[in-house]
């Protein structure tokens, strides 16, 4: 069964600090992995996409990594801001299917 | 429109009533998804439409749930004889057919359903 596990479930950090969110998946065959950000009361918005051949991709203060061998991905947030407070969801798309598998998300709270 | 539009944004209903939730996808997006998100939980896949193909209904939790997509555009999710456990946010997403953003889901703001 295709599964996506995220850790930690929740995280509280101080503004300006860095943090790293983890994603492990068992989706096979693998097509791509996306990280979405979901603000409270809003729909998720894509931050990055990683394909099999990509190891690292940055989008501003967000850097995603992918290790296709160990089936792990991470999302690193640098110099956190209050607006980074949100749920971060790891989504893995299997090859041959248009129905992605969603993780349950990591809830990040950034305190001033 | 510029984004995926969902209505109503909030719906409060009594147990046993039927509800309809509407989704207007981004123009030109051929694929449309419905998800359910219960409080503090992840997104639960409900149904997937792709063009004129038969929808993938594998995620619908019971026969009280149904959805249709008319003319390949607007979609309606119907929940009959609502139960309290149906209370959740129902999210709609559409996906472009090809190009750089192919595979990315564009979500609406969701319809929050409360069943009393």
Interface residues (C-beta under 8 A of the other chain):
Chain A: X31 X32 X34 X41 X42 X43 X44 X45 X46 X49 X89 X91 X93 X98 X99 X100 X102 X103 X104 X105
Chain B: X4 X31 X33 X35 X41 X42 X43 X45 X48 X50 X56 X91 X93 X95 X103 X104 X105 X107 X108 X109 X110
